[in-house]
Every structure is written in C-alpha cells, then in structure tokens.
Amino acid sequence: MFIGRRTELSLLTKRIDHIKRAGTGLSVAIRGRRQVGKSRLVQELCDRSGLPYLYYTAVKGASVTESTTQFLTDLTESALPNDPALLPGTPPAGGWGDMLRLLAGTLPDQPCIVVLDEVPWLTEQDDTFDGQLQVVWDRLLSLRPVLLLLLGSDLHMMQRLTAYDRPFYGRADNLVLGPLNLAETATATGLTGSDAIDAHLITGGLPGILLRWPSGTGADDYLRDECTDPASPLFTVPEQSLASEFPNPDTARRVLETIGGDARTFANIASTAGSRDGTIPSGTLSPLMRQLTDDKQALTADQPLSTKSGKPALYRVADSNLRLYLAILRDVHNLTQRGRPDAGYTLFQNRWTSWRGRAVEPLIRTSLEQAAINGSLPWPEAHAVGGWWNRQFNPEIDLVGADRTPVAAHIYFCGSLKWLGTAFDTRDLHTLQEGARQIPGFDASHTGLIVVTRSGAALPTDVVDVIWGPDDVVGAWRT
C-alpha cells in the first residue's frame, strides 16, 4: 500500500516530462532519514512511469569490486540495455568510473530512470566516486534522456554530495523527504482527530511503522499489542536509527539521549550529559550541538519568537518517534524483552500523557503554519509559528504567530495549547492574557488570541479569535 507523497511524485514526474520533451538528462539527490520511505517513493515512481529503469542499492562495507559486480548484474537483469547479451560478464577493471561509462553506453534512446540507492556507502568505498560521477554525467549521461536519482539516508553526506566545493555541485536538484504529514498518518491508520495525532506522535509519520498499524486501531490498543512483541518496528526502527547514526557510546550519543530525556537548555544538557569528570565544557558542547543540529539534523533548536532576540534556545530530538523511544519506549522494550509486556504497557501509560503534552507543541505549530498557507487562519501572513519564553520561563507562551523567525517584524497572534483531559477555561485564558503582555511586539489592540485544546473550551463567546480542536489540527494538512 502506498499512501500520500502526491507533492513529491508530482515534482519527480515533472522532471520525467522535461526529459521526454528535451531528450536530455536530469539528476535529483533525494535525502531523508531511514524508514522515511525514500526507496518506496522511487519504486512507486518507476512503476507509475512505465519507463525502463535500473534500481541499484549499495551495500555498506562492500568493496568496489563487489559493488560493481552487483551493479553489472542488476543492469543486465533490468529493462535498460537494448541487448543484454552485449554486456561483459565481469565489471570493467577501472572501478566505478568505467562502470558508469558502461552504463551510459547501454542506455536506450527512450526516456529511462537510473536509481542509485545509499550513495553515501558508495562514497565510503571509493573516495573518487562523486568525481567519477561528475565526469561521466557531464560527458555522457546528461546527454541522454535519463532521470538519475541519487538516494541516501546520511543527511550530512548527501548534503555534501551537492555542496559548492564538491564535484557534483550544480548538477542535481535536491529533494528532502520528510515523514508523512498528519493527514497522511490519519489515512494510513484509519484514525481521526486526537487519535490520529496520537498515532503521528508515536510513529513520527514513518511509513516503516505506520504500515504495520492496524487500520482503525487506537493508540492504547496498538501499544498494548506491540508491547507483547520484542521485534515490533515501534522498537526496532528507532533502535536501528540510533545504532546507525550514533554507533558509539560517545559524548554525541550521551547528548542526544539526554535531550531525549527532556533536558532542553544548554546548561541542563551540559550538566546531565557530563561524565565523571563533570559538566561538558562549553567549548566542547557548542560545536557538538551545531553538528547534531545543522549537520546530522538529529536535533532542533527552538528560539523564543518575538520582535526582539531572546534566549535561551530549547533543544529537542527532531524525530518524534526517536524522541518517544529515548523518553519511554526504550524502557518499555527492555521490559518486553524480559517477558514483562504488561509492566511495559503500564510504564507507557504512566509516562505518556505528560510526554504527549510537550511533544505535541511542534506539531501544533507546524499545523498552524500550514493553516496560514492554506488561508484557513485569520492571519495569512503568519508564516512562522513558535513559542516565547524568558530566561526564567515565567511566563512560557506556547504559540506565537509572526511574519518571520526568530526575530519578527510583526506579531499576529499569541496562543495557548492545552492537550489534557480537561477543557480550556477562563483561568487558562487569564494566564494566557497576562503572559502575552510580556511578549515583545504584542499589541492588545491588534494581536489576536488563539486556543488549541484537546478537550474543548469552556469560555464566553468572542473572548478569543480562534479555538482549534484535534479535527482542526488534522484538517490543516488536508488539501
């Protein structure tokens, strides 16, 4: 079953149409975290296009000889060569350079697709791979009607592949593939409203987990059943992601695990992730945090949003499923592996509500941004939605809508998020009104108020501009 990805398929199909018209090649570098559905998307494109294609997946740790041998086998068995019998029985001795030239010579005159999956593993085998690819692309492949798709899960290495100081710079479009959006999660699970939001927080929108979710099954029933299976993808997907990107128990992994355990500020992270030698020095932690945020994109740094710059930044694990694994599911998995699934499920229930109340914040913010784009909010200019806090975290405002981030020129709305089992009432409203006055850029006569609540609102009419419930959050993603 293939769900969603209409935008991505449209973008790739547009490039196929160009190749058909122009008769020349295009290249696209597709990057995204593991289990986000890169391979499935590209396979769907190949199947829908009806074009002859070659799909090659690299193997980590293989030698150049092993890789080119497998590539030649895949090429021979594909629909690309006009006459497979003319292909050699063994790969050329010149490694990937000669192998790519052989590929170019076998391409048909009609439009076709060539997929190289896990390109970072090819660059590990041969540090001249991207240089060889650039030469063959410029001289041969780009002159043919071929769509070359380069896939990779190592986000930093894929970014480097097309960076300005690398051979393939300017030769490939970049497509970043994120998780399925909230509406797609709702479709995949057959759930609506708050149940769909729970499913999205639990799975992180990762197809590798979602496609194993029984349609119409609520989060409680799903978790109770998964707690009996030590090999459930709910556990194994984040565990494998953690092991592949952070294989060693070093400082970087300790920092990630600390943030997953809800240490959010730089000072708390330095203290909690420290070793027996004490707190991690700022000179060590600062570049490490930049690497985890900018290069690996494993973390997200949230800045207070207002018309003035503010501190401190708050860090969180970018992937919701990995964030849940570090906070709760790893301990649940340990109990499940010890034959205590009931205890694991009880542990999940005890921690879930509190974790969900914090984890839903970035999802609500991006949903409001999406609603502004769709024109379903009174403030279509609110292109950035964040939160605001001071150094004392008193107050801490959940929702701030502005024209840009982190320093805005105009604040359009402020709001509160209450994702508990009780309605948003006048006491909550008073807290919001008092706190909003402290936000730089807030203007009581022009800045709107918004409430997002899981359990409804017990408020007089017309005291806030917008009240959103779970259905509105999901609906923001439906086009």
Residue, then its C-alpha position, 0 to 999 in steps of 0.5 A: m500500500f502506498i499512501g500520500r507523497r502526491t507533492e513529491l511524485s508530482l515534482l519527480t514526474k515533472r522532471i520525467d516530462h522535461i526529459k521526454r520533451a528535451g531528450t536530455g538528462l536530469s539528476v535529483a539527490i533525494r535525502g531523508r532519514r531511514q524508514v522515511g520511505k525514500s526507496r518506496l517513493v522511487q519504486e512507486l515512481c518507476d512503476r507509475s512511469g512505465l519507463p525502463y529503469l535500473y534500481y541499484t542499492a549499495v551495500k555498506g562495507a562492500s568493496v568496489t569490486e563487489s559493488t560493481t559486480q552487483f551493479l553489472t548484474d542488476l543492469t543486465e537483469s533490468a529493462l535498460p540495455n537494448d541487448p543484454a547479451l552485449l554486456p561483459g560478464t565481469p565489471p570493467a577493471g577501472g572501478w566505478g568510473d568505467m562502470l558508469r561509462l558502461l552504463a551510459g553506453t547501454l542506455p536506450d534512446q527512450p526516456c529511462i530512470v537510473v536509481l542509485d540507492e545509499v550513495p553515501w556507502l558508495t562514497e565510503q568505498d571509493d573516495t573518487f566516486d562523486g568525481q567519477l560521477q561528475v565526469v561521466w554525467d557531464r560527458l555522457l549521461s546528461l546527454r541522454p534522456v535519463l532521470l538519475l536519482l541519487l538516494g541516501s539516508d546520511l543527511h550530512m553526506m548527501q548534503r555534501l554530495t551537492a555542496y559548492d566545493r564538491p564535484f557534483y555541485g550544480r548538477a542535481d536538484n535536491l529533494v528532502l523527504g520528510p515523514l508523512n504529514l498528519a493527514e497522511t498518518a490519519t489515512a494510513t491508520g484509519l484514525t481521526g482527530s486526537d487519535a490520529i495525532d496520537a498515532h503521528l506522535i508515536t510513529g513520527g509519520l514513518p511509513g516503516i511503522l505506520l504500515r504495520w498499524p492496524s487500520g482503525t486501531g487506537a493508540d492504547d490498543y496498538l501499544r498494548d499489542e506491540c508491547t507483547d512483541p520484542a521485534s515490533p518496528l515501534f522498537t526496532v526502527p528507532e533502535q536501528s536509527l540510533a545504532s546507525e547514526f550514533p554507533n558509539p557510546d560517545t559524548a554525541r550519543r550521551v547528548l542526544e539521549t539526554i535531550g531525549g530525556d527532556a533536558r532542553t537548555f544548554a546548561n541542563i544538557a551540559s550538566t546531565a550529559g557530563s561524565r565523571d569528570g563533570t559538566i561538558p565544557s562549553g567549548t566542547l558542547s557548542p560545536l557538538m550541538r551545531q553538528l547534531t543540529d545543522d549537520k546530522q539534523a538529529l536535533t532542533a533548536d527552538q528560539p523564543l519568537s518575538t520582535k526582539s532576540g531572546k534566549p535561551a534556545l530549547y533543544r529537542v530530538a527532531d524525530s518524534n518517534l526517536r524522541l518517544y523511544l529515548a523518553i519511554l519506549r526504550d524502557v518499555h522494550n527492555l521490559t518486553q524483552r524480559g517477558r514483562p509486556d504488561a509492566g511495559y504497557t503500564l510504564f507507557q501509560n504512566r509516562w505518556t500523557s505528560w510526554r504527549g503534552r510537550a511533544v505535541e507543541p511542534l506539531i501544533r505549530t507546524s499545523l498552524e503554519q500550514a493553516a496560514i498557507n492554506g488561508s484557513l487562519p485569520w492571519p495569512e501572513a503568519h508564516a512562522v509559528g513558535g513559542w516565547w519564553n524568558r530566561q526564567f520561563n515565567p511566563e512560557i507562551d506556547l504559540v506565537g504567530a509572526d511574519r518571520t523567525p526568530v526575530a519578527a517584524h510583526i506579531y499576529f497572534c499569541g496562543s495557548l495549547k492545552w492537550l489534557g483531559t480537561a477543557f480550556d477555561t477562563r483561568d487558562l485564558h487569564t494566564l494566557q492574557e497576562g503572559a502575552r503582555q510580556i511578549p515583545g511586539f504584542d499589541a492588545s489592540h491588534t494581536g489576536l488570541i488563539v486556543v488549541t485544546r484537546s478537550g474543548a473550551a469552556l469560555p464566553t463567546d468572542v473572548v478569543d479569535v480562534i479555538w482549534g480542536p484535534d479535527d482542526v489540527v488534522g484538517a490543516w494538512r488536508t488539501 
